[in-house]
């Protein structure tokens, strides 16, 4: 699905004309990116923890 030219123009922010909106979007996007990274990192940690440190896998 292609976005119309008007939709594309509304997404582009000129930081010189509206610096507050630029920084607001920048911070929101960075928080969302970090949240996704930490969610994936915790899933990977749980996987490796279960694979290597699970006490029930040692034949006990």
Residue, then its C-alpha position, 0 to 999 in steps of 0.5 A: x500500500x503506497x502512501x499519498x504525497x500528502x501523507x508523506x509530507x506530513x511525516x517529514x519534519x523540518x527541524x529548523x521550522x519546528x524543533x520541538x516536534x522533531x525532538x518529540x518524535x525523536x524521543x518517542x521513536x528511540x523509546x519504542x526502539x529501546x523497548x523492542x530491543x529489551x523485550x527481545x534481549x530478555x527473550x534471548x536471555x531466558x532461552x539461553x538460561x534454560x538451555x545451559x542452566x536448567x537444573x532438570x537437564x542434568x539427569x538429576 
